[in-house]
Amino acid sequence: ILYDVENSRACRSVRERITELDLAVDKVIPSAKNSRVMNGGLKGVEKPSIVPTLVAIVEGKEQKFQGEAQILGFLNEKFSNEKKLSKVKVVASSSNLESIDETESSVEIENAVTQIKEILSDLTKYLPGL
């Protein structure tokens, strides 16, 4: 089950990754603020605290993954055949190039990813459709 909002960047990222990995989702539940699930109008369907949320059966047990980062991490770990890079080059700004070694903390990597997202968000103002 995927709890999804059509016009959400995070949800779109999750949907695109599911497509890239050629996976199928049994049920997509629209979860916009005014949707039936968010207003308690769907009996037997739990209201997600975070959208997107993915509920998956993993090794026979139901597991819930909430938020873009957690869902993408699960999908990449479980289904991706891509090789992990030993180093990630991150352009934090036009004047600051930072190299993050794989041994560095995930917090540092998350901070770098946040910076990249902010830069890309700014770029969308100048390059529609990015």
Protein Blocks (a to p, Z undefined) as FASTA:
>chain_A
ZZddfklmklmmmmmmmmmnopacfbacdfbfkbmklnopaghiacdfbdcdddddeehi
acddedjklmmmmmmmmmpcbdcdfbdcddfbfklccdddfkbcfklmmmmmmmmmmmmm
mmmmmmghZZ
